[in-house]
Amino acid sequence: MSCPPSSTAQGLQDARTLLTEELLRGFDKPGPRYTSYPTADRFHGQFGPAQATQALTALPAAGANAPLSLYVHIPFCESICYYCACNKIITRHHERAAEYLDALEAELALVSSLLGTGRPVSQLHFGGGSPTFLSDAELERLMSALAARFQFTADSEISIEVDPRTVSTARLAHLRGLGFNRLSFGVQDFDPDVQQAVHRVQSFDAVRELMDGARALGFASINADFIYGLPKQTPQSFARTVQQIGELRPHRIALYAYAHLPERFKPQRRIHEQDLPSPSQRITMLGDAIHGLLAQGFEHIGMDHFALPADPLAVARRQGSLHRNFQGYSTQPDCDLVALGVSAIGRIGGTYYQNAKTLPTYYESLQRQELPVERGYELDADDRLRRDVIMALMCRGGLDFDAVEQQHGIRVEDYFQRELQALLPLAQSGLVTLQARRIGVTAAGWFLIRAVASVFDRHLQAATSRPRFSRMV
């Protein structure tokens, strides 16, 4: 088993010496995050309810005892965050949640009729939008509906995304009582000017009180999301935010780059472009944040994720047993993902599917007693091979040729002749090492792993026009 490069003291030194502004600037371009391969831009409308039904029906025969992962999308938010690119519905009419829960239960009934009742589940995630838009009673109703259809394993990870502005310590206690054992706080930045510019105001003291409360309640993992590249941010202001992150000591940190795409995401049109940091400032922010987090004792997991050394995610990285799914890096074995709710994306066997992106279409499908699947993708042999290669690079920091050849019946040097040539400039930049029968990802390459993985993306390389992905730096 190949393990990724060290992210402790040696990783800190490597980051300081190798992640130069010149290197980061060279890779400051869009690229996929590879929460799946092929990426979601390859999904198409020829894959619909019939194909999803077939995949779900075949799943019990393929492994009735294999635990599933569940994702539930709650699209509602009370107020708009100008940077947001998620599928969401801004409303203060909380009564809309009741109709949505009715639809979720209808979809759940359809799915369980195909899978059978009582399938084991080892991972559940509520995303959004803001799942805490739902009231305590509504969250309890939804959890009861899921528990009636599935059997949660004793060690299951049950997580929910939390808008700190919508919860109190008492609400966190209710979530804990419902079985949630993991929280993800959307913070983004602590600077008041930045918060005003993105319409998301929440004080450091309020977030700290919630995190302290979550620890006292026994949540096993607390994640905090932050974004660099937001309007009004400067390297100095974001350095203060990074220092405050260290004071909070969340178990995990996701440090995302802001992708300004106002032509695609209407809320971003409220952001004044002159308020955005320059490319040079963004690169400085990223480099300083990496150094700051490593210096505060966090370990780099991969891409934009960090964790405290004792966190299971950091342990899995050191052991070379990381996995990756639509929620990002995970300690869970690669398993089928059943997705519920508007716009939710799932993976069943060799297929991906995505539900309808608008509520009217989602509701109409369920009224017809039809899975609300709008598009999807069925992997061919080449896709499966490349998915394994990309996930090996992104999760284990290397690719052993023998293992790939034994599993897929190919010779790496012949099949990936073009890709191996394309890796040469990355090797010269210090991102990878090319050995006789192995590709290794260096400490610097681990931060820019999207660039390494994209070399093996056949669809990306063949595209006549590049889809609009977030920037790699």
VENMO-V414605 format. One record per pair of residues at least 6 apart in sequence whose ideal C-beta (glycine too) atoms are under 8 Angstrom apart, sorted by the first residue. I is the first residue (numbers start at 0). J is the second residue. Records with the same first field share a line. If there is no record, write none. Layout:
BEGIN
I = J / J
END
This chain:
BEGIN
0 = 318 / 319 / 320 / 395
1 = 319 / 395 / 396 / 397 / 398 / 399 / 437 / 439
2 = 317 / 318 / 319 / 395 / 396
3 = 301 / 316 / 317 / 319 / 395 / 396 / 397 / 440 / 445
4 = 10 / 13 / 396 / 440 / 441 / 442 / 445
5 = 442
6 = 293 / 298 / 299 / 300 / 313 / 316 / 442 / 445
7 = 298 / 308
9 = 442
10 = 293 / 298 / 299 / 442
11 = 290 / 293 / 294
13 = 441 / 442 / 443
14 = 289 / 290 / 293 / 299 / 442 / 443 / 446
15 = 290
17 = 429 / 441 / 442 / 443
18 = 286 / 289 / 443 / 446
20 = 279 / 282 / 283 / 286
22 = 428 / 429 / 443 / 447
23 = 282 / 285 / 286 / 472
24 = 278 / 279 / 282 / 472
25 = 428
26 = 447 / 450 / 471 / 472
27 = 278 / 281 / 282 / 470 / 471 / 472
28 = 470 / 471 / 472
29 = 258 / 465 / 467 / 468 / 469 / 470 / 471
30 = 449 / 450 / 453 / 468 / 469 / 470 / 471
31 = 38 / 449 / 452 / 453 / 456 / 459 / 468
32 = 302 / 449 / 468 / 469
33 = 323 / 389 / 390 / 393 / 449 / 452
34 = 323 / 324 / 325 / 326 / 327
35 = 324 / 325 / 344 / 346 / 351 / 386
36 = 382 / 385 / 386 / 389 / 390 / 456
37 = 351 / 376 / 378 / 382 / 386 / 456 / 458
38 = 456 / 458 / 459 / 466 / 468
39 = 344 / 351 / 353
40 = 466
41 = 376 / 458
42 = 351 / 352 / 353 / 374 / 375 / 376
43 = 374 / 375 / 376
44 = 373 / 374
46 = 350 / 352 / 372 / 374 / 375 / 376 / 377
47 = 372 / 373 / 374 / 375
48 = 364 / 369 / 370 / 371 / 372
50 = 350 / 352 / 372 / 375 / 377
51 = 347 / 350 / 352 / 370 / 372 / 375
52 = 113 / 370
54 = 347 / 348 / 350 / 352
55 = 110 / 113 / 114 / 337 / 347 / 370
56 = 113
57 = 348
58 = 113 / 114 / 335 / 347 / 348
59 = 114 / 115 / 118
61 = 348
63 = 115 / 118
64 = 119
65 = 119 / 334 / 335
66 = 119 / 120 / 121 / 122 / 152 / 155 / 334
67 = 114 / 118 / 119 / 120 / 121 / 122 / 149 / 334 / 335 / 336 / 337
68 = 120 / 121 / 122 / 123 / 124 / 324 / 331 / 334 / 335 / 336 / 337
69 = 120 / 122 / 123 / 124 / 145 / 149 / 336 / 337 / 338 / 339
70 = 123 / 124 / 126 / 325 / 326 / 336 / 337 / 338 / 339 / 340 / 343 / 344 / 345
71 = 103 / 123 / 124 / 125 / 126 / 130 / 141 / 145 / 338 / 339 / 340 / 343
72 = 86 / 126 / 127 / 128 / 338 / 339 / 340 / 341 / 342 / 343 / 354
73 = 99 / 125 / 126 / 127 / 128 / 129 / 130 / 132 / 133 / 340
74 = 86 / 87 / 88 / 99 / 127 / 128 / 340 / 341 / 342 / 358
75 = 87 / 88 / 89 / 90 / 95 / 96 / 99 / 127 / 128 / 129 / 132 / 133
76 = 87 / 88 / 89 / 90 / 127 / 128 / 129 / 132 / 162
77 = 89 / 90 / 91 / 129 / 132 / 165
78 = 89 / 198
79 = 89 / 198 / 266
80 = 187 / 197 / 198 / 199 / 266
81 = 196 / 197 / 198 / 266 / 267 / 269 / 270
82 = 187 / 197 / 226 / 229 / 257 / 266 / 267 / 270
83 = 264 / 266
84 = 258 / 260 / 263 / 264 / 267
85 = 127 / 128
86 = 128 / 341 / 342 / 356
87 = 127 / 128 / 129
88 = 95 / 128 / 358
93 = 132 / 134
96 = 132 / 133 / 134 / 137
97 = 137
98 = 362
99 = 340 / 341 / 358
100 = 133 / 137 / 140 / 141 / 144
102 = 361 / 362 / 365
103 = 141 / 144 / 339 / 340
104 = 144
105 = 365
106 = 339 / 340 / 365 / 370 / 371
107 = 144 / 145 / 148 / 339
108 = 148
109 = 365 / 368 / 369 / 370
110 = 148 / 337 / 339 / 370
111 = 118 / 148 / 149
114 = 337
116 = 147 / 148 / 149
117 = 148 / 149 / 150
118 = 149 / 150
119 = 149 / 150 / 151 / 152
120 = 145 / 149 / 150 / 151 / 152 / 155
121 = 151 / 152 / 154 / 155 / 156 / 331 / 334
122 = 155 / 156 / 157 / 329 / 331 / 334
123 = 145 / 151 / 155 / 156 / 157 / 158
124 = 158 / 159 / 160 / 326
125 = 158 / 159 / 160
126 = 160 / 326
127 = 160
129 = 160 / 162 / 165
130 = 138 / 159 / 160 / 161
131 = 159 / 160 / 161 / 162 / 165 / 166 / 170
132 = 162 / 165
133 = 141
135 = 170 / 173
138 = 173 / 174 / 177
139 = 177
142 = 177 / 178
151 = 157 / 178
156 = 180 / 181 / 220 / 330 / 331
157 = 178 / 179 / 180 / 181
158 = 179 / 180 / 181 / 182 / 183 / 220
159 = 174 / 179 / 181 / 182 / 183
160 = 183 / 185
161 = 171 / 182 / 183 / 184 / 185 / 209
162 = 185
163 = 184 / 185 / 186 / 201 / 205 / 206 / 209
164 = 199 / 200 / 201
166 = 174 / 209
167 = 209
168 = 208 / 209 / 212 / 216
171 = 182 / 209 / 212 / 213 / 216 / 218
172 = 212 / 216
174 = 182
175 = 216 / 217 / 218
179 = 218
180 = 217 / 218 / 219 / 220
181 = 218 / 219 / 220 / 221 / 222
182 = 213 / 218 / 220 / 221 / 222
183 = 221 / 222 / 223 / 224 / 253
184 = 206 / 209 / 210 / 221 / 222 / 223 / 224 / 249
185 = 224
186 = 201 / 206 / 223 / 224 / 225
187 = 193 / 194 / 197 / 199 / 224 / 225 / 226 / 229
188 = 194 / 197 / 225 / 226 / 229 / 232 / 236 / 237 / 240
189 = 202 / 203 / 206 / 239 / 240 / 243
190 = 231 / 232 / 236 / 237 / 239 / 240
191 = 200
192 = 231 / 236
193 = 229 / 230 / 231 / 232 / 236
194 = 200 / 201
195 = 231
196 = 229 / 230 / 231 / 270 / 274
197 = 229 / 230 / 270
198 = 269
203 = 243
206 = 223 / 247
207 = 246 / 247
210 = 221 / 223 / 247 / 249
213 = 221
214 = 221
220 = 250 / 251 / 310 / 311
221 = 249 / 250 / 251
222 = 249 / 250 / 251 / 252 / 253
223 = 244 / 247 / 249 / 251 / 252 / 253
224 = 252 / 253 / 255
225 = 240 / 244 / 252 / 253 / 254 / 255
226 = 254 / 255 / 256 / 257
227 = 237 / 254 / 255 / 256 / 257 / 281 / 284 / 285 / 288
228 = 256 / 257 / 259 / 275 / 276 / 281 / 284
229 = 257 / 275 / 276
230 = 270 / 271 / 274 / 275
231 = 274
232 = 276 / 280 / 284
233 = 276 / 280
234 = 276 / 280 / 283 / 284 / 287
237 = 284 / 287 / 288
238 = 284 / 287 / 288 / 291
241 = 287 / 288 / 291 / 292
242 = 291
244 = 252 / 292 / 295
245 = 291 / 292 / 295 / 296 / 297
248 = 307
250 = 306 / 307 / 310
251 = 300 / 304 / 305 / 306 / 307 / 310 / 312
252 = 292 / 297 / 304 / 305 / 306
253 = 303 / 304 / 327
254 = 285 / 288 / 292 / 303 / 304 / 305
255 = 303 / 469
256 = 281 / 285 / 303 / 469 / 470 / 471 / 472
258 = 467 / 468 / 469 / 470
259 = 267 / 270 / 272 / 275
260 = 267 / 467
261 = 267 / 268 / 270
263 = 467
276 = 284
281 = 472
282 = 472
285 = 472
289 = 299 / 446
292 = 299 / 305
293 = 299
296 = 307 / 308
297 = 305 / 306 / 307
298 = 305 / 306 / 307 / 308 / 313 / 316
299 = 305 / 445 / 446
300 = 306 / 312 / 313 / 316 / 321 / 328
301 = 316 / 321 / 328 / 393 / 394 / 445 / 448
302 = 328 / 393 / 446 / 448 / 449
304 = 312 / 327 / 328
306 = 312 / 313 / 316
307 = 313
311 = 330
312 = 321 / 328 / 329 / 330
314 = 330
315 = 321 / 322 / 330
316 = 328
319 = 395 / 396
320 = 330
321 = 328 / 329 / 330 / 394 / 395
322 = 328 / 329 / 330 / 331 / 332 / 333 / 390 / 394
323 = 329 / 390 / 393 / 394
324 = 331 / 333 / 336 / 346
325 = 336 / 338 / 344 / 346
328 = 394
333 = 390
335 = 345 / 346 / 347 / 348
336 = 345 / 346 / 347
337 = 345 / 347
338 = 344 / 345 / 352 / 353 / 354
339 = 354
340 = 354 / 361
341 = 354 / 355 / 356 / 357 / 358 / 361 / 371
342 = 353 / 354 / 355 / 356
343 = 353 / 354
344 = 351 / 352 / 353 / 354
345 = 351 / 352 / 353
346 = 352
349 = 377 / 378 / 383
350 = 375 / 376 / 377 / 378
351 = 375 / 376 / 378
352 = 372 / 374 / 375 / 376
353 = 372 / 373 / 374 / 375
354 = 361 / 371 / 372 / 373
355 = 361 / 364 / 371 / 372 / 373
356 = 373
360 = 371 / 373
361 = 371
364 = 370 / 371 / 372
365 = 371
378 = 386
380 = 407
381 = 457
383 = 407
384 = 403 / 407 / 409 / 414
385 = 455 / 456 / 457
387 = 403 / 406 / 407
388 = 398 / 403 / 415 / 455
389 = 452 / 455 / 456
391 = 397 / 398 / 399 / 402 / 403
392 = 398 / 438 / 440 / 448 / 451 / 452 / 455
393 = 448 / 452
396 = 439 / 440 / 445
397 = 437 / 438 / 439 / 440
398 = 437 / 438
399 = 436 / 437
400 = 411 / 412 / 436 / 437
401 = 436
403 = 409 / 411
404 = 410 / 411
411 = 419 / 436
412 = 419
415 = 455
418 = 454 / 455
419 = 433
421 = 454
422 = 431 / 433 / 438 / 451 / 454
423 = 433
425 = 431 / 444 / 450 / 451 / 454
426 = 432 / 433
428 = 443
429 = 441 / 443 / 444
430 = 440 / 441 / 443 / 444 / 447 / 450 / 451
431 = 438 / 439 / 440 / 441 / 444 / 451
432 = 438 / 439 / 441
440 = 448 / 451
444 = 451
447 = 471 / 472
449 = 471
450 = 471
453 = 459
454 = 460
459 = 465
END
